[in-house]
């Protein structure tokens, strides 16, 4: 069983600040990925763009490591990402739209993928990974 977490941030302002995300992946309770990533800064960056970038990174990582056929649970504190990727909320216009459409196509390539919204307090590792990347860039 794979359990993965993601979180994105745009700081010090949202939108148009600096974007980063944190990811954590556990395979049978063993950490196989725990890292923060810088996306970019300025016009076009937002919290939602960062959240989707993290989600997409998880999916690509799993696919590239031949883990796409495993039972996978992805948890995130972005209600929008989770509900849109479950098909319960529509993808509307916004800075995030292209990333959301890309993510939806990737989701379709997984057979045993479950998505779960969690409160921010249960996603602190990814939150801290993303924040550290922003602090290190400034």
TIFI-635747 format. One record per residue: residue in three letters; x, z, y of N, C-alpha, C in turn. Coordinates in steps of 0.001 Angstrom, whole numbers, plus 500000, padded with zeros to 6 digits. Atoms other than C-alpha are relative to their C-alpha. Layout:
// TIFI-635747
alaXZYXZYXZY ...
END
This chain:
// TIFI-635747
unk500846500000498809500000500000500000500879500000501238 unk499289500082498727501227499076503472499087500556501084 unk500705499498498824500160501045506533500874499690501197 unk499251500423498821501206499616509880499287500442501270 unk500513499543498709500760500800513454500613499148501103 unk499476500710498834501154499073516825499436500629501262 unk500483499568498689500845499965520500500736499200501057 unk499408500752498903501469498061523717499866500736501315 unk499990499363498694502202499039527287500362498960501060 unk499601500786498834502443497417530702500202501003501135 unk499688498966499006504187499580533300501056499481500973 unk500747498868499450504638500706535988498634499611500567 unk501328500438499563501645498587536989499393499110498931 unk500733500855500936498994496805534976498876499322500771 unk499103500978500624498716493853535185501265499766500833 unk498805500519499333501979492168536200501180500957500049 unk498852499111500122504321494990535255500927499508498909 unk499123500316501126506806495126532369499268500332498708 unk500719499826501258505413494707528876500915500292498830 unk499265499665501217506589496222525622498999500467498952 unk500843499453501060505210497276522266500873500724498996 unk499337499293501076506102499594519441499285499714498694 unk500561500272501326505600498974515720500595500956498976 unk499583499159501118505791501140512637499323499454498748 unk500543500477501273505365499878509074500523500892498885 unk499648499196501172505306502041505962499545499266498748 unk500301500582501310505451500602502461500123501121498981 unk500027498882500948504418503194499875500621501262500608 unk499556498825499241505099505917502469501463499975500438 unk498609500147499563508641504626503162500028499099501225 unk499942500792498771509377503373506689500898498789499780 unk499213501231500093510489499736506625500213499360501367 unk499797500473498627510155499082510363499529501089500950 unk500352499046498945510175501420513344500810499591501220 unk499237500577498903511083499704516584499102499677501181 unk500666500447498785510111498953520164500595498675500448 unk499583501338499577510308495480521691499561499742501437 unk500318500413498633510429494210525288499416498597499945 unk500630501319499991508144491241526011500408499210501236 unk499701500677498748508742490403529663499353500743501151 unk500585499355498830507656491250533195499413498976500937 unk500545500810498920505641489925536052498638499413499701 unk501308500642500074502695487630536387499686499589498564 unk500445500342501347500748487227533155500172501122498994 unk499806498876500911501795490534531639498879501016500214 unk501038498965499906499166493191530875500061500888498760 unk500101499135501178498409496063528512499453499220498809 unk500619500739501104496206493757526447500949498958499413 unk499002500961500486498918491080526221501017500731499123 unk499019499213500758501356493773525036499423500491498677 unk500651499558501239498882495156522496499945498850498994 unk500079501149500903498323491690521037501374499555499521 unk498643500370500415502057490959521007500468500888498856 unk499642499086501082502571494054518863499260499692498712 unk500815500333501163499742493148516532500513498725499324 unk499478501268500529501061489594516123501354500213499333 unk498691499733500591504568490886515487499851500601498599 unk500231499400501311503278493058512626499623498941498965 unk500452501031500936501492490128511012501130499057499614 unk498883500912500289504510487838511324501066500677499140 unk499018499251500792506848490517509967499558500086498544 unk500521499885501363504635491073506940500070498664499266 unk499954501328500627504376487342506248501437499596499677 unk498613500444500202508099486687506676500734500816498942 unk499407499168501044508912489518504269499196499955498698 unk500786500244501217506517488191501613499120501186499617 unk500864498848500233504170491157502009498535499696500308 unk501351500361499568501041489254503061498946500169498910 unk500973499857501092499417489617499625499772501449499589 unk500162498573500297499772493393499531498722500530500650 unk501091499306499304496972495790500459500576500557501298 unk499450499653498689497518496277504189498918500636500860 unk500851499351499011495952498662506668500781500026501305 unk499378499976498678496802498083510339499161500886500895 unk500657499053499098495983500866512767500542499816501415 unk499596500084498605496016500652516545499004500722500880 unk500885499290499080494585502461519535499368499081501040 unk500688500962499143493428499268521250498677499621499328 unk501326500300500562489715499170520504499718498501500109 unk500253501421499805489624495646521925500670499159498912 unk499295500790501013492271494245519567499336500193498631 unk500569499731501320490810495942516492498616499369499857 unk501375500532500103487184494993517217499963498486500096 unk499960501464499929488029491410518224500519499405498701 unk499432500545501229490123490892515117499094500232498794 unk501014499811501046487325492294512946498834499026500189 unk501089500916499710485017489738514567498781500670500598 unk501141499268499447482765492400516093499857499800501506 unk500035500264498558483696491663519726500482498581500247 unk499595501351499624484034488256521361501332500030500732 unk498783500202499214487333487010522725499564499302501281 unk500426500537498716486665486456526401501203499509500783 unk498884500463499176488742485098529241500851501194500417 unk499081498951499594491745487086530335501416499587499664 unk498597500302500250495520487137530248500325500005498509 unk499744499811501428495353488079526559499438498891499119 unk500800500901500834493140485199525381500831499159499026 unk499195500840500897495856482907523978500595500809498858 unk499449499138501054497454485774522083498908500399499008 unk501112499626500882494050486824520704499651498853499059 unk500296501160500844493387483313519422501088499788498956 unk498886500099500944496848483191517833499874501075498916 unk500141498898500951496267486591516209498872499733499017 unk501146500275500876492887485524514844500380499000498915 unk499552500972501004494488482529513108500908500654498968 unk499121499299500933497155484769511577499207500915499069 unk500826499087500801494567487309510392499346499245498846 unk500684500805501027492809484545508463500889499676498813 unk499082500337501090495921484024506323500262501189499068 unk499835498797500821495768487566504876498748500219499152 unk501128499773500902493587488403501870499538501448499963 unk500302498580500193493746492207501744500343500810501241 unk499677499378498720493920493190505392498807500790500523 unk501018499161499373491951496081506867500539500469501335 unk499626499578498651491957497107510510499246501268500353 unk500612498732499664491280500555511871500428500449501394 unk499709499411498707491006501905515403500310501476499803 unk499654498585500007492692505270515901500166500472501442 unk499779499498498646492838507524518964501495499999500341 unk498614500061499515495999507399521061500852501131499421 unk499255498842500500497011510861519842500544499784498585 unk499543500281501365497384509483516311500923498785499945 unk499142501178499918499554506602517508501208500278500887 unk498961499602499052502197508526519422501368499403499691 unk498690500580500318505194507115517537500140498634500644 unk499932501345499412504408503542518608499933500057501522 unk500090499812498557503452504698522092501378500363500562 unk498674499571499544506837506423522477501031498886499853 unk499074501131500180508714503394521082499849498987501133 unk500257500955498921507056501124523660500470500561501348 unk499592499380498733507617503561526529501516500052500142 unk498543499951499948511297503952525632500592498657500371 unk499517501342499665511801500183525821499842499768501506 unk500231500184498560510290500143529327501004500827500799 unk499039499137499299512450503075530440501416499441499930 unk498657500550500156515590501431529058500213498727500821 unk499897501249499215514827498178530927500082500279501492 unk500021499688498548514396499933534312501171500868500405 
END
